[in-house]
Amino acid sequence: MLTTRHTLIYVVLMTLVVVASNILVQYPLQATLAGINLADILTWGAFTYPVAFLITDLTNRQFGPKAARKVVFAGFVVGVALSFYTAQPRIAIASGSAYLVGQLLDISVFNRLRRMAWWRAPLFGSLIGSMLDTLIFFSFAFAPFFVLFGPNDPFAIEWAPILGVFSTSAPRWISWAIGDFSVKMTVGLVMLLPYGALMNTLKPMSQAPAA
C-alpha cells in the first residue's frame, strides 16, 4: 500500500510535467545569446520537459525499474492524449514515441549504473535518454524520410544557416534539435542538485523489484 501511494505521487508529478511541457512548448523563448535568436530554436517547454527524467530516476531509485516504467507509461498516456488534442498527428506520434523510448532507455541505463558513483546513473541515464528522445522527435516530426507519419513542414525542411549564425546550412529542424538537446544537457546537469539532495531521503525500498 505504501509503495502504491508513493508511486501515485510520482505519477501525479510526471503528469504535471507532461501537461506543463505541452503548454509551454507553444511559447518561444524571447532572448538572444551570442547572436542567436533563441525564439527561432527554443520554447519554454524545452526547460520543463527534462524534469521528467528526474522523476523517472527518483522513482527508479526508490522503487525500482518496474515502478518507474509504470510512471513513464502513465505520462505517455497523458502526453499522447494531449498531443493528439493540441497538435497535428505527426507531431503527436513523434512526441509520444520520443518520450516513451527516451524514458525507457533512461530507466535501463540508470539500473545498470545505480551501484556506481551516485551521480553516474541519473546523469548518464538522462543524457543518453535525452539524446535518443531528441533524435526520435525531430526526425519523426520533420525529416522528409518520415513523411509516412504526415505531410512535411516546408518551413522546417527549408535550409538555413545552422542556429542562424553559422556559415554552414542545414534544414531548420536540425537547428531546432541542436538547441533542444543543448537545453536538455544543461537541465540534466542542474537536475543532479535536487537528485543529490533527495537521494538520502528517498532511499531504495528493500522490496523494490529489480526487473
C-alpha positions in Angstrom: 0.0 0.0 0.0 2.8 2.4 0.9 4.6 1.6 -2.4 1.3 2.2 -4.4 0.7 5.5 -2.6 4.2 6.8 -3.2 4.2 5.6 -6.8 0.9 7.6 -7.3 2.7 10.7 -6.2 5.3 10.2 -8.9 2.5 9.6 -11.4 0.9 12.9 -10.5 4.3 14.7 -10.7 5.0 13.2 -14.1 1.5 14.1 -15.3 2.1 17.7 -14.2 5.4 17.9 -16.0 3.9 16.5 -19.2 1.0 18.9 -19.1 3.2 21.9 -18.4 5.6 21.0 -21.2 2.7 20.6 -23.7 1.5 24.1 -22.8 4.9 25.8 -22.6 6.1 24.3 -25.9 3.7 26.9 -27.5 5.8 29.8 -26.2 9.1 30.7 -27.8 12.0 31.8 -25.6 12.3 35.5 -26.3 16.0 36.1 -25.8 19.3 36.4 -27.7 22.5 34.5 -26.9 25.8 35.0 -28.7 23.9 36.5 -31.6 21.5 33.5 -31.7 17.8 34.4 -31.7 16.6 31.8 -29.2 13.0 32.4 -30.2 13.8 30.7 -33.5 15.0 27.5 -31.9 13.7 27.1 -28.4 10.4 27.2 -26.4 9.9 27.2 -22.7 8.8 23.6 -22.9 12.5 22.6 -23.5 13.2 23.6 -19.9 10.4 21.8 -18.2 10.4 18.5 -20.1 13.8 17.3 -18.8 12.3 17.3 -15.3 10.6 14.1 -16.4 13.9 12.3 -16.3 14.4 13.4 -12.7 11.0 12.0 -11.7 11.8 8.7 -13.5 15.2 8.4 -11.8 13.8 9.1 -8.4 11.1 6.5 -8.9 13.7 4.0 -10.1 16.0 4.7 -7.2 13.2 4.3 -4.6 11.0 1.6 -6.0 13.0 0.0 -8.9 12.6 -0.1 -12.7 9.2 -1.8 -12.7 7.6 1.1 -10.8 9.5 3.6 -12.9 8.0 2.1 -16.1 4.5 2.4 -14.7 5.1 6.1 -14.0 6.5 6.5 -17.6 3.5 4.8 -19.2 1.2 7.0 -17.2 2.9 10.0 -18.6 2.9 8.5 -22.0 -0.9 8.1 -22.0 -1.4 11.7 -20.8 1.2 13.1 -23.3 -0.2 11.3 -26.3 -3.8 12.3 -25.5 -2.7 16.0 -25.1 -0.6 15.9 -28.3 -3.4 14.5 -30.4 -5.7 17.1 -29.0 -3.4 20.1 -29.4 -1.1 19.2 -32.3 -1.0 17.5 -35.7 -1.0 13.7 -35.7 2.6 13.6 -37.0 3.8 15.7 -34.1 1.8 13.6 -31.6 3.4 10.4 -33.0 6.8 11.9 -32.8 6.2 13.3 -29.2 4.8 10.0 -27.9 7.5 7.9 -29.5 10.3 10.1 -28.3 9.0 10.3 -24.8 8.4 6.6 -24.4 11.7 5.4 -25.9 13.8 8.1 -24.2 12.3 7.4 -20.7 12.6 3.6 -21.0 16.2 3.9 -22.1 16.9 6.2 -19.1 15.4 3.5 -16.8 17.7 0.8 -18.4 20.9 2.9 -18.2 20.1 4.1 -14.7 19.5 0.5 -13.5 22.9 -0.6 -14.9 24.8 2.2 -13.3 22.9 2.5 -10.0 25.6 0.8 -7.9 28.3 3.1 -9.2 29.1 6.7 -8.1 25.8 8.4 -7.1 25.8 10.9 -10.0 26.6 8.4 -12.8 23.2 6.7 -13.0 21.0 9.9 -13.2 23.5 11.8 -15.3 24.2 9.2 -18.0 20.6 7.9 -17.9 19.1 11.3 -18.6 21.7 12.4 -21.1 21.5 9.2 -23.2 17.7 9.1 -22.9 17.6 12.8 -23.9 19.8 12.2 -26.9 17.5 9.5 -28.2 14.4 11.5 -27.3 15.7 14.4 -29.3 16.7 12.3 -32.3 13.4 10.5 -32.5 11.2 13.5 -32.0 12.8 15.8 -34.6 13.4 13.1 -37.1 9.8 11.7 -36.9 8.3 15.2 -36.8 10.2 16.9 -39.5 12.7 14.7 -41.5 11.3 14.2 -45.1 12.1 10.4 -44.8 9.3 10.0 -42.2 6.6 11.6 -44.4 4.6 8.4 -43.8 3.6 10.0 -40.4 2.2 13.0 -42.1 2.9 15.8 -44.6 6.3 17.6 -44.4 6.6 21.1 -43.0 8.1 23.2 -45.8 9.5 25.7 -43.3 11.1 23.0 -41.1 12.9 21.4 -44.1 14.0 24.6 -45.7 17.8 25.1 -45.5 19.1 28.0 -43.4 22.4 28.8 -41.5 22.7 26.4 -38.5 21.4 28.2 -35.4 21.0 31.3 -37.6 24.7 32.3 -37.2 27.0 29.7 -38.8 28.0 29.7 -42.4 27.1 26.1 -42.8 23.5 25.5 -43.7 21.1 22.7 -42.8 17.3 22.1 -42.7 15.9 24.3 -39.9 14.8 21.3 -37.9 18.4 20.4 -37.4 19.0 23.8 -35.6 15.8 23.2 -33.5 17.2 19.7 -32.5 20.6 21.2 -31.6 19.0 23.9 -29.4 16.7 21.4 -27.8 19.4 18.9 -26.9 21.7 21.7 -25.6 19.0 22.7 -23.1 18.3 19.1 -22.1 22.0 18.6 -21.4 22.1 21.8 -19.3 19.0 21.0 -17.3 20.2 17.4 -16.9 23.3 18.7 -15.1 21.2 21.0 -13.0 18.8 18.2 -12.0 21.7 16.5 -10.3 21.3 19.0 -7.5 17.8 18.0 -6.4 18.6 14.4 -7.1 21.6 14.6 -4.8 19.6 16.5 -2.2 16.8 13.9 -2.2 18.7 10.7 -2.6 19.4 10.3 1.2 15.7 10.9 1.9 14.2 8.7 -0.8 16.2 5.6 -0.1 15.6 2.4 -2.1 13.0 0.2 -0.6 14.2 -3.3 0.1 11.1 -4.8 -1.5 11.5 -2.8 -4.7 11.5 -5.2 -7.7 14.7 -5.3 -9.7 13.3 -6.1 -13.1 
